[in-house]
Amino acid sequence: MPFQRPAVSCPNDSGDCVARSSPSKSSAGWLKEHFDDRYVQRSWQEGYRSRASYKLLEIDAKDRLFKPGMTVIDLGAAPGGWSQIAAEKVGPRGVVIASDILEMDALAGVDFVHGDFTEDEVLADIMRLLDERPVDLIISDMAPNMSGMAAIDQPQAMYLVELALELARQTLSPGGQFLAKVFQGEGFDDYLKELRGSFAKVVTRKPEASRARSREVYLLAEGFKG
């Protein structure tokens, strides 16, 4: 049986992936809140593909993730809000490889691989684009399709970040960085411990652009031990 991961229908364009399938998600109240959101409005005005761009910008302003010429992999990239930032920051000498099971419109300075990165063919495409370059940074804003039931959603969310960490272990250069969205709940503490075993430093970030009610935080792991 081929290896499969949970479907990701809640990428970084929607912001926080809070119970996407719940009735409130499609309600007039939610829509009003969404369109009134200052980060949504800024993304339209400033040409970013998602409000999630501002989460990455805030983390970068604090932790200086990006440097010109870096090689970056963006997992769960569609619609491209994080890839846009990465491409801007690494510049023309840098490399940004984005991957998602969802389609994504082309972005300048970004190579997109459509498919599940846990499948051999998709991973081979990523490795071909890397062309033996050392990977400096892996970023992941992946989240599963939320049912609103914690007993279902949390294990699936943790499964995705485990997959992202496994790819990081395979591709990151020594000293590299890993940034991933993680939902607080069952499995979070064990995952944090796992990260600390593979990286010299791990910090938790909750950007202002992340809605306060969301359980999401971002774990930044620095100094990959190889």
N, C-alpha and C positions, 0 to 999 in steps of 0.2 A: 504494500500500500504506500503510495507517495506521501511524503511528509507534508503536512499542512499546518498553517497557523490560523488563528482566528481572523475572521474578516475585519478589515479596518475600514469602516465607513464613516469615521469621525476624525478626519485629518486636521491639520493645524489651521485650516481656514475658519473652522467654526469656533475657535477660541479655547474652550475648556472641556468639551466633550462630556457635558453633564447630562446623563440620562437622555441621550438623543432620541430614543424611541418612546419616551414617555409623552403623554398627551400635552403636557405643558410646553414641550419643545415646539409644537406647531400652533400653539395658541396665539391669539392676537397680542396678549400681554407679553409673551416672550419675544415676538417679532418687534414690538415697540421697544422693548429693552435693548434688543440687539441693534436696531437701527439708530437708537439714541446713544448707543455706546460711543464714548469719545474716541476709543481706539479704532473702532470700525470706521467712524467718520474720518479719522486721520489717515487710515489706510487708503481710503478713496482719494483724499486730497493729495497724498504724498506718493501715490502710485504703487503701494505695496499690495500684494495679493491677499494678505490676511492680517487680521489684528494680532496674530501670533508673532508677526515680525517684531513687534515692540517688546515682547518678552525676551527674545534673543538679543535685541539691541540693549535692553537694560542689563542683562547678564553680562554681555560683552563690555559694557561701560564699566562695570564693577570688577570683572575678572580678566579683562583683556584676552579673550579667547583667540582672536584672529590676528595674524600677521601676514603681510604681503608675501606671496609665494607659497603659502601653505597648501597642502593637499587635504581636502575635507570630504567626508562621506555623510550625506544627509538621508536618514532613513525615515520612511513615512512622510515623504517630502511634499506630496500634492496638497494644495495647489501651487506651492512654491514660495511661500512667505519666508521660510528660513533659508532656502536656497538663494533667494534674491540677496539677502543680507550677506551670506557667506561669499557669494561671487563679488559683491561690492568690496568686501573687506580684504579678500586675498588678492584681488586685482588680476591683471592679465597674465602675470607669471604664475598664478596659482591654479589649482585644479579643484573643481567641485563636481562630485558625482552624486546625483540624487536618484533615489529608488523608491518606488511605491507600487502597490498592486492596483492603484487607481491611475488613470491617465493624467498627464500633466502637460500643459502647453509649454512650448519651448521657451527657454530663458537664455539670454546672452551670458556666456561664460559658465554654463551649466550643462553637463552631460547627463541625460536622463536615461535610466534603465527601468523599463516597465516590467513589473512582475514581482514575485515573492523571492526575496533574497536568500531564503533558505533552500530554494531549489537549485540544483546543480547548474542548470543552464544560465539562470539569472546571475548567480554568483560568478560564474565564468565570465559573463559580460562585464561585471564590475571589475574583476581582476584584470581583464584585457584592457579596460580603460585606464586602470592604475599603471599598467605597463611597468611594474616593479618599483614604482615610486613608493617611498615610505609614507604611510598615512599619519598625519599630525593630529587630526581631530575627527571624531565621529559624533554627530549630533542626531538625536532621535526625539521626535515629538509624536511618536506613534501612540495610538490608543485603540482599543477594540470598539466595536459597535455596542454601545451601552444599553443594557436592558432595564436599568434602574434597580436591579436586584444585586446587592453587594456579593452574595454568595456565588453569583455567576461572573459578575464583572471583574471583581478583584483578582481572582485566579487568572483570568484571561489577560488582564493588564500586566500582571507580573510575568506571565509567560512571554509576552512581547518584549519586555525589557531584558529578560534572560536571553532571548534570541539576539537582541542588539549587543549585549555584553559579550556573547560568544563570538559575534563577528568582530568586535573590538579586539578581543584576545587573538584572533587570527590575523588581523591586518594592521593594528596600531604599531608604530615604531616605539622603541623604548623612550620613555619620557612623554609620550603622547597623551592626549586628553580625550575624555568621553563625557558627553552631556546628554542626559536622558530625562524625559518626563516620567515620573513615577507617582502612582496614586497611594496615598497613605492608607494603611489597613493591613490585613493579614499578609505576611510575607515581606513587608517593607523592611523590618529590622534585619531579617536574614539577608536580604539583598544588599543592604547597606554594609553588613559585615563582609559579604562576598566582594563588594567593591574595594573595601579597605584592604583586603588580602591581595588585590591585583594592582592597586595604585598607592602612591606615596601619600596622597592627600585627597580627602573627599569632603565637600561642603554642600549644604542644602540651600537652595535659593527659591524664594517665592516672589516672582516679579510683581510689580504693581499692576501690570496688565493682566495678570492672572486673577480671575474673579475670586473674591474672598470666600465664597461658599464652596468653591471647588476643592476637592481633596488632592488636587495635583500639586506637586512640587517638582523642582528640577534638581537632580543630583549631578554635581560637577566633580568628576574624578580627574585628578592631575598626576602626572608622573608615573605613567604606565611602567610596571616593573619588568615587562617582557616575559 
